[in-house]
Amino acid sequence: MNAAGSGPDRAEHEEAEREELARLLPAPAERDVPSEPYLHHKDRLMQHIDDDQNRTPASAPARKARPRLLRPALVMPAAALALAGALAVTFTGGGGSGDSAAQPRETATVLLDRIAGTAAKSDVKPVRQDQFVYVKSVGAGAEMKENGASKLEPRGEREVWKSQRVKRITKTGEIHDEGGYSSMYELGGSTAGIDRPTYQWLASLPTDPDALLKEIDRMTEPEEGQEKAQAVFDQIGRLLGDVMPPETAAALYKAAAKIPGVTRHEDAVDAAGRHGFAIARVDKRTWVATEWVFDRDSLAYLGDRSYRTKDFAAGKKGDVLEEYAILEHGIVDAYRERPESATK
């Protein structure tokens, strides 16, 4: 009889032990089939990416791209980290797919530069001194009360004919509204200038944005308690509805981009109910914002509005103080004459 520690019996015993050990050990992982934990972490990662994209609109401010897996609070195995690295490259725009929704939002400076480029290409004919700038508009102003409260008056339409004479004149224009026709007079007369801009006066302004901004700053006096930068911003806004050479209009927009505190709003509404982009600035002394509204497609100037950004005395945040929208404009040869496109 053979001993248990040698011969065929021993070989059979060792084989049995190997089979028993094989049954106790887990099966080798197949590399081409993801494990359950891997699939779980992949699903978690994709969910976090989807959540991030839903929380961050396409119009969010541009910021430095960073790997998405810095955001989710989960611990991942090495295989899932490798997947996350590949996904981070895909979702942070490494390939440049051309999808506009994935592009960073324009800043106010970039938008103003685009508006300036459009204005520079506009077809504006010079206006003679014996002609008149015609503007049809709708708007409203707020009645201010002693306690600080305000009440916006009903909107109304009006037509204005503005003389283009450069020399000192007493009658500077005419107005037509629900009360009929009336003349605009300046006591002692008025020459063309920042308070009575004519085409020729606007054409005389510098077209270098820095020089233009300096010139407007020199001619602008802020109201009591108002920031000087806000007064300059508002002054440029008052010029935007006038007819001027394309190069002057382009320079005004580029000059506005240099004013500190200018921002872009994605959606604004003018007094005519038209939606568009807005260039805005908030006066940090009065806490009143001024918005210039532009058409989304043509980038044409539509109008402006001002409103409170904080509660003040009896005034409330969001109270509209003034709103204005241009409906028609053009050049005519006489008072009470209208461009062909305008209606009475």
C-alpha positions as CSV (number, residue, x, y, z in Angstrom):
1,M,0.0,0.0,0.0
2,N,1.3,3.4,-0.9
3,A,1.8,6.2,1.7
4,A,-0.6,9.1,1.6
5,G,2.3,11.6,1.0
6,S,3.5,10.1,-2.3
7,G,2.5,8.5,-5.5
8,P,-0.9,8.7,-7.4
9,D,-2.8,9.3,-4.2
10,R,-0.8,12.4,-3.5
11,A,-1.3,13.7,-7.0
12,E,-5.0,13.2,-6.8
13,H,-5.1,15.0,-3.4
14,E,-3.2,18.0,-4.8
15,E,-5.6,18.2,-7.8
16,A,-8.6,18.1,-5.5
17,E,-7.1,21.0,-3.4
18,R,-6.5,23.0,-6.6
19,E,-10.1,22.6,-7.7
20,E,-11.3,23.5,-4.3
21,L,-9.2,26.7,-4.3
22,A,-10.4,27.5,-7.8
23,R,-14.0,27.3,-6.6
24,L,-13.3,29.6,-3.7
25,L,-11.5,32.3,-5.8
26,P,-13.6,34.8,-8.0
27,A,-13.5,34.4,-11.7
28,P,-10.9,36.5,-13.6
29,A,-12.3,39.8,-14.8
30,E,-13.0,40.0,-18.5
31,R,-11.4,43.2,-19.7
32,D,-13.9,43.8,-22.5
33,V,-16.9,43.7,-20.2
34,P,-17.3,46.6,-17.7
35,S,-17.8,45.6,-14.1
36,E,-20.9,46.6,-12.2
37,P,-19.0,49.1,-10.0
38,Y,-17.5,50.7,-13.1
39,L,-20.9,51.1,-14.8
40,H,-22.3,52.5,-11.6
41,H,-19.6,55.2,-11.4
42,K,-19.9,55.9,-15.1
43,D,-23.6,56.6,-14.7
44,R,-22.9,58.8,-11.6
45,L,-20.4,60.8,-13.6
46,M,-22.6,61.3,-16.6
47,Q,-25.5,62.4,-14.3
48,H,-23.2,65.0,-12.6
49,I,-22.1,66.3,-16.1
50,D,-25.8,66.5,-17.1
51,D,-26.6,68.3,-13.9
52,D,-23.7,70.7,-14.4
53,Q,-24.9,71.6,-17.9
54,N,-28.4,72.1,-16.8
55,R,-27.3,74.5,-14.0
56,T,-25.0,76.4,-16.3
57,P,-26.8,78.1,-19.3
58,A,-25.0,78.6,-22.6
59,S,-25.1,82.3,-21.9
60,A,-23.1,82.0,-18.7
61,P,-20.0,84.2,-18.4
62,A,-16.8,82.9,-19.9
63,R,-14.5,81.3,-17.4
64,K,-11.4,79.1,-17.3
65,A,-12.4,75.5,-18.2
66,R,-11.6,72.9,-15.6
67,P,-12.2,69.1,-15.5
68,R,-15.8,68.3,-14.6
69,L,-14.7,65.5,-12.2
70,L,-13.5,68.2,-9.7
71,R,-17.2,69.0,-9.1
72,P,-18.9,65.6,-8.3
73,A,-18.3,64.4,-4.7
74,L,-17.6,60.8,-5.3
75,V,-14.6,58.4,-5.1
76,M,-14.0,56.5,-8.3
77,P,-11.8,53.5,-9.2
78,A,-8.9,53.9,-11.6
79,A,-10.9,52.7,-14.6
80,A,-13.6,55.3,-14.0
81,L,-11.1,58.1,-13.5
82,A,-9.7,57.3,-16.9
83,L,-13.2,57.5,-18.4
84,A,-13.7,60.8,-16.6
85,G,-10.6,62.2,-18.1
86,A,-11.8,61.4,-21.6
87,L,-15.2,62.8,-20.9
88,A,-13.7,66.0,-19.4
89,V,-11.9,66.7,-22.7
90,T,-15.1,66.1,-24.7
91,F,-17.3,68.4,-22.6
92,T,-14.9,71.3,-22.1
93,G,-14.7,71.9,-25.8
94,G,-11.3,70.4,-26.6
95,G,-12.4,69.5,-30.1
96,G,-14.3,72.7,-31.1
97,S,-17.5,71.3,-32.4
98,G,-18.8,74.6,-33.6
99,D,-22.0,74.4,-31.5
100,S,-22.8,78.0,-30.6
101,A,-24.5,76.9,-27.4
102,A,-21.2,75.7,-26.1
103,Q,-19.5,79.0,-26.7
104,P,-18.8,81.5,-23.9
105,R,-21.2,84.5,-23.6
106,E,-20.1,87.7,-25.1
107,T,-19.0,90.4,-22.7
108,A,-20.4,93.9,-22.9
109,T,-17.2,95.0,-24.6
110,V,-17.4,92.3,-27.3
111,L,-21.1,93.1,-27.9
112,L,-20.4,96.8,-28.1
113,D,-17.6,96.1,-30.6
114,R,-20.0,94.1,-32.7
115,I,-22.6,96.9,-32.6
116,A,-19.9,99.4,-33.5
117,G,-18.9,97.2,-36.5
118,T,-22.6,97.1,-37.7
119,A,-23.0,100.9,-37.2
120,A,-19.8,101.6,-39.2
121,K,-21.3,99.8,-42.2
122,S,-24.7,101.6,-42.1
123,D,-25.7,103.7,-45.1
124,V,-26.3,107.2,-43.6
125,K,-26.5,110.1,-46.0
126,P,-25.2,113.5,-44.8
127,V,-27.9,115.9,-43.5
128,R,-28.0,119.4,-44.7
129,Q,-28.5,122.4,-42.3
130,D,-31.8,123.3,-44.0
131,Q,-33.2,119.8,-43.2
132,F,-34.8,118.3,-40.1
133,V,-34.3,115.0,-38.2
134,Y,-37.7,113.3,-37.7
135,V,-38.2,110.9,-34.8
136,K,-41.4,109.1,-33.9
137,S,-41.2,107.5,-30.5
138,V,-43.2,106.1,-27.6
139,G,-42.3,106.5,-24.0
140,A,-43.2,107.5,-20.4
141,G,-41.6,109.2,-17.4
142,A,-42.3,108.7,-13.8
143,E,-43.9,111.4,-11.6
144,M,-41.7,111.8,-8.6
145,K,-43.2,112.4,-5.1
146,E,-41.7,114.2,-2.2
147,N,-41.4,111.0,-0.1
148,G,-39.3,109.3,-2.8
149,A,-42.1,107.3,-4.4
150,S,-42.6,107.4,-8.1
151,K,-45.5,106.6,-10.4
152,L,-44.9,105.8,-14.1
153,E,-47.2,107.9,-16.3
154,P,-49.1,106.2,-19.2
155,R,-47.1,105.7,-22.3
156,G,-47.6,108.1,-25.2
157,E,-46.5,108.5,-28.7
158,R,-45.0,111.7,-30.1
159,E,-43.2,113.0,-33.2
160,V,-40.3,115.4,-33.1
161,W,-38.7,117.5,-35.9
162,K,-35.3,118.8,-34.9
163,S,-33.6,121.6,-36.7
164,Q,-30.1,120.9,-38.0
165,R,-29.0,124.5,-38.0
166,V,-25.6,124.9,-36.4
167,K,-25.8,128.6,-35.7
168,R,-27.7,130.0,-32.7
169,I,-31.4,129.7,-33.2
170,T,-34.4,130.3,-31.0
171,K,-36.9,127.8,-32.5
172,T,-35.1,124.4,-32.3
173,G,-37.9,122.1,-33.4
174,E,-41.5,121.1,-33.3
175,I,-43.4,118.4,-31.4
176,H,-46.6,116.6,-32.2
177,D,-48.4,114.5,-29.6
178,E,-52.0,114.0,-28.3
179,G,-52.1,117.7,-27.5
180,G,-51.4,118.7,-31.1
181,Y,-48.4,120.6,-32.5
182,S,-46.1,122.8,-30.5
183,S,-42.8,124.5,-31.0
184,M,-39.6,123.9,-29.1
185,Y,-37.9,127.2,-28.1
186,E,-34.6,128.0,-26.4
187,L,-34.6,131.2,-24.4
188,G,-31.8,133.4,-25.8
189,G,-31.2,130.9,-28.6
190,S,-29.1,127.7,-28.8
191,T,-26.1,126.7,-31.0
192,A,-25.4,123.1,-32.0
193,G,-23.7,121.2,-29.2
194,I,-24.0,118.4,-26.7
195,D,-27.5,119.7,-25.6
196,R,-28.6,120.2,-29.2
197,P,-26.7,117.7,-31.4
198,T,-27.0,118.2,-35.1
199,Y,-25.5,116.0,-37.8
200,Q,-22.7,118.4,-38.6
201,W,-21.9,118.9,-34.9
202,L,-21.8,115.1,-34.4
203,A,-19.6,114.8,-37.5
204,S,-17.1,117.2,-35.9
205,L,-16.5,114.9,-32.9
206,P,-13.3,112.8,-32.7
207,T,-13.7,109.3,-34.1
208,D,-10.9,107.9,-31.9
209,P,-12.8,106.2,-29.0
210,D,-10.4,107.4,-26.3
211,A,-10.4,111.0,-27.6
212,L,-14.2,110.9,-28.0
213,L,-14.7,109.6,-24.4
214,K,-12.4,112.4,-23.1
215,E,-14.4,115.0,-25.1
216,I,-17.8,113.8,-23.9
217,D,-16.5,113.6,-20.3
218,R,-15.4,117.3,-20.6
219,M,-18.8,118.4,-21.8
220,T,-20.8,116.4,-19.3
221,E,-21.9,117.6,-15.8
222,P,-23.3,115.0,-13.5
223,E,-26.6,115.6,-11.7
224,E,-26.4,116.1,-7.9
225,G,-25.4,112.8,-6.2
226,Q,-24.7,111.1,-9.6
227,E,-21.4,109.4,-10.5
228,K,-19.5,111.1,-13.3
229,A,-19.1,107.8,-15.2
230,Q,-22.9,107.3,-15.1
231,A,-23.5,110.9,-16.4
232,V,-21.2,110.2,-19.3
233,F,-22.9,106.9,-20.0
234,D,-26.3,108.6,-20.0
235,Q,-25.0,111.4,-22.2
236,I,-23.8,108.9,-24.8
237,G,-27.2,107.2,-24.6
238,R,-29.0,110.5,-25.4
239,L,-27.0,110.8,-28.6
240,L,-27.7,107.3,-29.9
241,G,-31.1,108.2,-31.3
242,D,-29.7,110.9,-33.5
243,V,-28.7,110.7,-37.1
244,M,-24.9,110.8,-37.4
245,P,-22.0,109.6,-39.6
246,P,-21.4,105.9,-39.4
247,E,-17.9,106.4,-38.1
248,T,-19.2,108.7,-35.3
249,A,-21.7,106.1,-34.2
250,A,-19.1,103.3,-34.2
251,A,-16.8,105.5,-32.1
252,L,-19.6,106.2,-29.6
253,Y,-20.2,102.5,-28.9
254,K,-16.4,101.8,-28.6
255,A,-16.1,104.8,-26.2
256,A,-19.0,103.4,-24.1
257,A,-17.2,100.1,-23.8
258,K,-14.4,101.9,-22.0
259,I,-16.6,103.3,-19.2
260,P,-16.1,101.3,-16.0
261,G,-19.1,99.3,-14.8
262,V,-20.8,98.7,-18.2
263,T,-22.4,95.3,-18.4
264,R,-24.5,93.2,-20.8
265,H,-28.0,92.0,-20.1
266,E,-29.4,89.0,-22.1
267,D,-33.0,90.2,-22.2
268,A,-34.5,93.7,-22.0
269,V,-37.7,95.2,-23.1
270,D,-38.2,98.7,-24.6
271,A,-41.2,100.9,-24.3
272,A,-42.7,99.4,-27.4
273,G,-42.6,95.9,-25.9
274,R,-39.7,94.7,-28.1
275,H,-37.2,92.3,-26.6
276,G,-33.4,92.5,-27.2
277,F,-30.0,92.6,-25.8
278,A,-29.1,95.5,-23.4
279,I,-26.0,97.4,-22.5
280,A,-26.4,98.7,-19.0
281,R,-24.8,100.5,-16.1
282,V,-25.8,101.0,-12.5
283,D,-25.0,104.2,-10.7
284,K,-23.6,103.1,-7.3
285,R,-24.6,106.4,-5.6
286,T,-28.2,106.6,-6.8
287,W,-28.7,102.9,-7.4
288,V,-30.5,103.7,-10.7
289,A,-29.7,101.6,-13.8
290,T,-29.8,102.8,-17.4
291,E,-30.2,100.2,-20.2
292,W,-29.8,100.7,-23.9
293,V,-31.8,98.1,-25.8
294,F,-30.7,96.6,-29.1
295,D,-32.4,94.3,-31.6
296,R,-31.0,90.8,-31.4
297,D,-30.7,90.3,-35.1
298,S,-29.8,93.7,-36.7
299,L,-28.2,95.1,-33.5
300,A,-30.0,98.4,-34.2
301,Y,-30.6,100.7,-31.3
302,L,-34.2,100.4,-30.1
303,G,-34.5,102.7,-27.1
304,D,-33.6,102.9,-23.4
305,R,-35.0,102.7,-19.9
306,S,-34.0,103.5,-16.4
307,Y,-35.1,101.9,-13.2
308,R,-34.2,101.5,-9.5
309,T,-32.0,98.6,-8.4
310,K,-32.6,99.0,-4.7
311,D,-35.3,100.2,-2.4
312,F,-34.9,103.8,-1.6
313,A,-37.1,105.8,0.7
314,A,-40.6,105.1,-0.6
315,G,-39.2,104.0,-3.9
316,K,-39.0,100.3,-4.7
317,K,-36.5,98.1,-6.5
318,G,-37.6,97.6,-10.1
319,D,-39.6,100.9,-10.3
320,V,-39.2,102.2,-13.9
321,L,-38.3,105.8,-13.9
322,E,-38.2,106.4,-17.7
323,E,-38.6,104.4,-20.8
324,Y,-38.3,105.3,-24.5
325,A,-38.4,103.5,-27.8
326,I,-37.8,104.8,-31.4
327,L,-40.6,103.7,-33.8
328,E,-39.6,105.7,-36.9
329,H,-36.8,108.1,-37.9
330,G,-35.6,109.8,-41.0
331,I,-34.7,113.1,-42.7
332,V,-37.2,115.5,-44.0
333,D,-37.1,119.0,-45.7
334,A,-39.8,120.8,-43.6
335,Y,-41.6,120.9,-40.3
336,R,-44.6,118.5,-40.1
337,E,-43.3,116.5,-43.1
338,R,-42.8,112.8,-42.6
339,P,-40.6,110.2,-44.2
340,E,-42.4,107.9,-46.6
341,S,-42.2,105.0,-44.1
342,A,-43.8,107.0,-41.3
343,T,-47.5,107.2,-40.5
344,K,-49.4,110.1,-39.2
